Amino acid sequence: MTGVNCRRRTCILMLLIFPLASGSGWGEESPGLAALVRRVQSFYRDSAGIVANFTQTLESRTLAVPQEEAGTVYLKAPGKMRWEYSRPRGKLAVCDGRKVFLYLPEDRQVLVGAMEDLDAGALVTRLLLGETSLDSQFKVEGEPEGEVWSLRLSPKKPDFPYDSLTLEVAAENGAIRRIGMLDPLGNRMEYRFDDIRVQKSLPPKLFTYQIPRGVEIQTFGGGRETAPRSP
């Protein structure tokens, strides 16, 4: 597998990125931290819809310069999201609650898989979809820095695909402003979210996808194509 294809595989499993689940393992010494996690959970699970601008940056030894992509993300509980890329233009990722689709226009290729087939590397997706219980999987430390909390998450299991995970969370409402990840090879992936806003009505068509004609289809997790093709 070439370096470019490896990066694409990493992006599909890391990108395919919703609210944090709270737990009882914070300890009496961290009531503010536990309250913050509850606010994050409430913000993503109880909002009718969320829209934000995003920038994702990959720093790797195989890249001469950091690779940066950007666009707009739409989130709707439970389990739906859409990532529209303005850079590179035309790239698109959609989760309809059951299936995940990633369209790579430069290759005329669509990657397709089931949500349950996303592995532990798809951390951004699991965070934003509320599928990760922080207290059961991580040792969590953090403190407020003005209007933002900086959280450091250390994985409890040795086979976790990242050496470190950091979050920046708005203290007021629990919105995630930044996700940073470092893998064992020294690769760094960062997501930044700006202009985060709650939107009462997001059209259902945002979270549906029709595979275009004339594109190559690849599956992950042993799944089969289920989305209709465009007429």
N, C-alpha and C positions, 0 to 999 in steps of 0.2 A: 504494500500500500504506500503511495507516495506521500510526501509531507503535506501537500495540499489536501489530499483526501483524508489524511489523519486529522487535520485541523477541522475539516468539515464534519467528520464523525464526532469530534469533540464538541463542536458547536451544537449539533443536533441533540446530543445527550446532555449538554450543560444548559443550553438555551431553553430547551423545551421544558420552562420557568414558570402559589398564590398565598393566603394568610397563614401566620404562624400559629401552631397549636400550643396552648398553654399546658402546664403540668403542675405537679405538687412538689417538685424537687428543688425549689429555689432556696429554701432555708429561711429561718426567721430573720437573718441578718440582711436580707435583700428584698424587703417589701416593695421598694420602688421598682426594682427590676421585674418582679413578678407582675406588678400592675402594668408596667410597660408592655409586657408580652400579651396581657389580656387586651390592651388597647390595639395592638397590632392585629390580633385575631378578630376583634370586633370590627375594625376598619375594613378588612378585606372580606369577611364573611357576611357582614350585615349591610354593606353598601350595595345599592342597586346596580352600580357599575362604576368602574374606575378607568380613567384615561390618563396617560402620562407620556412625556417624551423620554426616550431612553438613548443612552450611548453605551456601547459595549466595546471594551478594549482588551485585546489579547497581546501579551508580551511573551515571546518565546525565543529560545536560542536559535531556532530555525528561521526566524524572521529578522531581516535586516533592520526593520523599523517596526514599532507596534502596529498591529492591525486594528483599525477602528471602524466600527459600523454604527449606524444610528437610525432612528425612526420613531414611530409611535406605537405604544402598546395599549390594548384594550382588554380589560379583565371583567369577567362576570361569573359570580358564583352560581352553582358549583361547577368547578372544573373547566371553565371555558376561557379562552384567551386568543388574541390575535396580535401578531407582531408584524407591522408594516414597515419595511425598510425604505428609507429615502437614500441611504448610502450603505450598500450598493442598491441602486434603484431597481425595483421589481422583485427583490427577495421577499419572501413571505412565509410566515409560520402560523399555523392555525391549530388550535385544539378545540374539538367540538364537544368535549366531555368524555368521549370514548376513544377517539382516534387523534393522532398527531400527524400533521402534514408539514413538510418543509420544502418549499419550491426554490430551486437555485436556477435563476434565469440564464446565467452565463453558460450553464451546462445543459440547459433544457432537461432538467432532472427533478423528480419529486421523490422525497423520502417519506415513507408511510409506515406507521406502526401503532400499536395499541398503547394506551396510557399505562396499563399495567406492565408493559414490557420495557418501560424506561428504567434504567438501572440507577444505582446510587449516585452516579455522576450527574444526573439531571437534577442537580440540587436547586437551581434557580426555580425551575418549574415546581418542585415539591414545596419550596418555601412559599411561593406565591399562590399555590393551590391549597395550602394548609395540610399537606400530607406528611410533614416532618414534625415530630414531637421533640422540641429542643432539649428538654430535661432528660429524656430517655437516651438520646443519641450524643449529646454534647455536654461538656462542662462549660457553663456560661459565666462569663465575667463581664462587667461593664460599669460605666459611670456616665453621668450626664456631662455634656460639654456645651453649656448654654442651652440652646433650643433643641439640641440633638444628643441622643445617647449613642456612644460607641460601644459596641458589643464584640467580644472576642469569644469565639466558639471553638473548643478543642474536642475533636472526636473521641469517644470512649472506646470505639472498636479499632483495632490496629489495621484492618483491611479497608478503612475508609479511603476513597480515592483522592482526598485532599489533605495536605498537611495542616492547613489553617483556613479559617473562614471568619471574616469580619463583616459586621453590619453597621450601618449608620441609620438610625431610626428617629423620626420626628417625635419629640417628647409629647407634644400636644395631642396628636391623633393616632400615632402608631404607624404612620406611613413609612415604608422603607425607602430611603433615599440612595443608599449605596449597598452593593454586595461585592465583596472582594474574596477571591479564592486563590490559593497557592497549591500546586500539585507537587508530588515528589520529584519531578524532573525540573522544577524551578520555573514552570510556566505560570504566568499570572493572568487571571481573567477578572475583569471588573465590569460591573453594571452600575450605571448612574441613572437615577430617575429624577426628572425635573418637571415643573408645572403639573404636579399631581393633583387631579381634581375628581370629585365624585360627580357622575353623570347619571341622572335618574333613568333614562331610557336609552339603551344601546340596541340597535336593530338586530334581530336574530340572524340576519344574513351575514353579519360580521363573523359569525362563528361557524359558518358552513363553507365547504370547499368543494369545488368541482375540478378534477384533474384535467388540465388542458390536453387537447389532442396533440399527438406528435412528440410527446415527451417520454423520456425513459423513466420507469418506475422502479424504485428499489425499496425493499422492506427491511425492517429490523425486528428482531424478536420472533421471527418465524411467522409473522402475520401475512395476510393476503390483502390485496387491494379491495376496499369496500366502497370508496367514494365514487360517485358517478363521474364520468367524463363529460366535458362540455360538449354540447351538441354540435 
